[in-house]
Amino acid sequence: MCRLGEKNVRVLSGQHHAEAQSSSQEPVFSPSCFLATVTWDVEHSIEATKPHLHCPPNRLYVPIKYRSDLNTSVGMGHPGLMHMAQLLTTRYWWLAMHKDMVKYVASCIDCACGKTPHTPPAGYKPLLYPWNPPTSDQPVVKRWCRHSKQVWEETHQRLRSTIVAYKRKVDRRLGMTPQFGPGQRVWVATKDGRVGPSGKLRARYEGPYPITGQVNKVTYRIGLPGHSHASTAFHVSALKPVVEGPLSEEESPSEAPS
């Protein structure tokens, strides 16, 4: 609608007038706010590499010799598996890319000690010890022992059936029981207070410690430090295997000098 006179001037005064923008290239932030550049020297070598046959369009194929540099760079780094995948998959590609990223992130010591796994607990082994009746030469005692043995066998059979039913229900909420070998390094949970300092800010896992023996299918003995007076037997639900990788060679919190 056209408005004449003074009112029209008032309406036109609200129009935007582009001002001459400054051509200065100075950054807005101070130099102390910058950690590292996103571009790096090895990217030129990756661009010069012959592309892979199955490489998607608009993405660079990364040879094996450059993958470790790509994972450990400050720009791509390890901000977590999901964010790391978002950063890498937008520009780079190689075979079994997601598998390599999962292994790399799993080898991070800070994540292994500070994060609780979301998998269901593992390891349930019900104990039912056999009953050995006492022996005696007295007829009354022998008769009592025979009767007791018969009663116990029936009770034992019913208990076993009940345990099997309970175990079947419990196994629905449990994961697979992990298997460890002698000398294998594991992280030990600090939730029961047997390892690590007490307090709310302590790491969720301590270690790594070696496996020294196996008690049963779900219990292992751990080589704890000499100053620890706690029991060395741990259930598998309190153990987490160490994933070997580039980040697992760093110094763990439990090995750091005091």
C-alpha positions in Angstrom: 0.0 0.0 0.0 1.4 3.4 -1.0 1.2 6.1 1.7 1.8 9.7 0.7 3.4 12.5 2.6 5.2 12.4 5.9 4.0 8.9 6.8 5.6 7.4 3.7 9.0 8.9 4.7 8.6 7.4 8.1 8.0 4.0 6.6 11.0 4.2 4.2 13.3 5.2 7.1 13.1 1.6 8.4 14.8 0.2 5.3 18.3 -1.3 5.7 21.2 0.5 4.2 24.3 -1.7 3.6 27.4 -0.1 4.9 30.8 -0.5 3.5 32.3 -3.6 5.3 35.8 -3.6 6.4 38.2 -5.8 4.3 40.4 -6.5 7.3 41.3 -10.2 7.8 42.1 -9.9 11.5 40.6 -12.7 13.6 37.9 -11.8 16.1 39.4 -14.0 18.8 42.8 -13.5 20.4 45.6 -15.8 19.4 45.5 -17.5 22.8 42.1 -18.9 22.0 43.4 -21.0 19.1 44.7 -24.5 19.9 45.7 -25.9 16.4 44.8 -25.6 12.8 42.4 -28.0 11.2 44.6 -28.5 8.1 47.8 -30.4 8.4 50.8 -31.4 6.2 49.9 -35.1 5.7 46.6 -34.1 4.0 48.6 -33.1 0.9 50.1 -36.6 0.8 46.6 -38.1 1.1 45.3 -36.0 -1.7 48.2 -37.2 -3.9 47.3 -40.9 -3.2 45.7 -43.0 -5.9 42.0 -43.2 -5.1 40.5 -46.5 -4.0 38.1 -48.4 -6.3 35.3 -48.4 -3.8 35.9 -44.9 -2.4 32.7 -42.8 -2.2 32.7 -39.5 -4.2 33.9 -36.3 -2.6 35.9 -38.2 -0.1 39.6 -39.0 0.2 41.0 -42.5 0.5 43.5 -42.7 3.5 46.3 -45.3 3.1 47.3 -47.4 6.1 50.5 -45.4 6.8 48.5 -42.2 7.3 45.6 -43.5 9.4 47.4 -43.3 12.8 48.3 -39.7 12.0 44.7 -39.0 11.2 43.4 -40.5 14.4 45.8 -38.7 16.7 45.6 -35.3 15.1 44.3 -32.4 17.2 41.7 -31.4 14.6 40.2 -34.9 14.2 41.4 -36.5 17.5 39.2 -38.3 19.9 36.2 -36.3 21.0 34.2 -39.5 21.4 33.3 -42.2 18.9 30.2 -40.4 17.5 31.8 -37.0 17.0 35.0 -38.6 15.7 33.0 -40.5 13.1 31.2 -37.3 12.1 34.5 -35.5 11.6 36.3 -38.2 9.6 33.5 -39.5 7.4 32.7 -36.1 5.9 36.0 -36.0 4.1 37.9 -39.3 4.5 37.3 -43.0 3.9 39.1 -46.4 4.1 38.1 -50.0 4.4 36.8 -51.1 7.9 36.9 -47.4 8.9 34.3 -47.7 11.6 36.0 -50.8 13.1 39.3 -49.0 13.3 37.7 -46.0 15.0 35.9 -48.2 17.6 39.2 -49.9 18.4 41.0 -46.6 18.7 38.5 -45.1 21.0 38.2 -48.3 23.1 42.0 -48.1 23.8 41.7 -44.6 25.4 42.8 -44.9 29.1 40.7 -41.9 30.3 37.5 -43.4 28.8 38.3 -46.9 30.2 38.8 -45.5 33.7 36.2 -42.9 33.8 33.2 -44.4 32.0 30.9 -47.2 33.0 29.9 -49.7 30.3 26.2 -49.9 29.4 26.3 -53.7 28.8 24.3 -55.9 31.1 26.3 -57.6 34.0 27.8 -61.0 33.2 28.5 -64.1 35.2 26.0 -66.1 37.3 27.1 -69.4 38.8 24.7 -70.8 41.4 26.5 -73.0 44.1 25.0 -76.3 45.2 27.4 -78.4 47.2 26.8 -82.1 47.5 25.9 -83.5 51.0 27.9 -86.4 52.3 26.1 -88.3 55.1 28.1 -89.3 58.2 29.1 -92.9 58.8 28.5 -94.9 61.9 28.3 -98.6 63.0 25.1 -98.1 65.1 22.0 -99.6 63.4 19.8 -96.7 64.4 22.3 -94.2 62.9 22.7 -96.3 59.7 18.9 -96.3 59.3 18.8 -92.6 59.9 21.6 -92.0 57.4 19.8 -94.0 54.7 16.6 -92.2 55.2 18.5 -88.8 55.3 20.3 -89.7 52.1 17.0 -90.4 50.4 15.4 -87.2 51.6 18.5 -85.2 50.6 18.6 -86.7 47.1 15.0 -85.7 46.6 15.6 -82.2 48.1 18.8 -81.9 46.0 16.9 -82.7 42.8 14.2 -80.2 43.6 16.7 -77.5 44.5 18.6 -78.2 41.2 15.3 -77.8 39.2 14.6 -74.5 41.1 18.1 -73.2 40.4 17.9 -74.0 36.7 14.6 -72.1 36.5 16.1 -69.1 38.4 19.2 -69.1 36.2 17.1 -69.2 33.1 15.3 -66.1 34.2 18.4 -64.3 35.4 20.3 -65.0 32.1 17.7 -63.0 30.2 19.1 -59.9 31.8 22.8 -60.9 31.7 25.4 -60.6 29.0 28.0 -63.2 27.9 30.5 -64.2 30.5 34.0 -62.9 29.4 36.9 -65.2 29.4 40.4 -64.1 30.5 43.8 -65.8 30.2 46.8 -65.7 32.6 48.8 -62.5 32.2 46.0 -60.7 30.4 45.6 -57.1 31.6 42.3 -55.9 32.8 40.6 -52.8 34.4 39.2 -53.4 37.9 36.0 -51.6 39.0 36.3 -49.4 42.1 32.6 -49.6 43.1 33.3 -52.0 46.0 36.1 -49.9 47.4 38.8 -52.6 47.3 41.0 -50.8 44.8 41.7 -47.1 44.3 41.2 -44.2 46.7 37.9 -43.6 48.3 35.7 -40.7 47.3 33.1 -39.6 44.8 35.6 -38.2 42.4 37.7 -41.3 42.0 37.9 -43.2 38.7 35.3 -45.9 38.0 38.1 -48.3 37.0 41.7 -48.7 38.2 44.6 -50.6 36.6 45.5 -52.2 34.4 46.4 -55.2 36.5 47.4 -58.7 35.2 45.3 -61.9 35.6 47.2 -64.3 37.9 44.7 -67.2 38.0 41.2 -68.5 37.7 39.1 -69.5 40.7 36.0 -70.7 38.8 34.2 -69.8 35.6 33.2 -66.4 36.8 35.9 -65.5 39.3 39.6 -64.5 38.6 42.6 -63.6 40.8 44.2 -60.2 40.0 47.8 -59.2 40.6 47.1 -56.1 42.8 49.9 -53.8 44.0 52.0 -54.9 47.1 50.5 -52.2 49.3 47.0 -53.4 48.8 45.6 -55.8 51.4 42.3 -56.4 49.7 41.2 -59.8 48.4 42.6 -60.6 45.0 39.6 -62.6 43.8 37.2 -60.6 41.6 33.9 -61.4 39.8 33.9 -60.9 36.0 31.3 -58.2 36.4 34.0 -56.0 38.1 36.6 -56.7 35.3 37.0 -55.1 31.9 39.6 -56.2 29.4 42.3 -53.7 28.2 41.9 -52.9 24.5 45.4 -52.6 23.0 45.8 -49.6 20.8 47.7 -46.3 20.3 46.1 -44.8 23.4 46.6 -47.8 25.7 50.3 -47.2 25.8 49.9 -43.9 27.7 50.4 -43.7 31.5 47.2 -44.8 33.4 46.0 -42.9 36.4 46.9 -45.8 38.8 50.5 -45.9 37.4 51.0 -42.2 37.6 53.7 -41.1 40.1 52.4 -39.6 43.3 
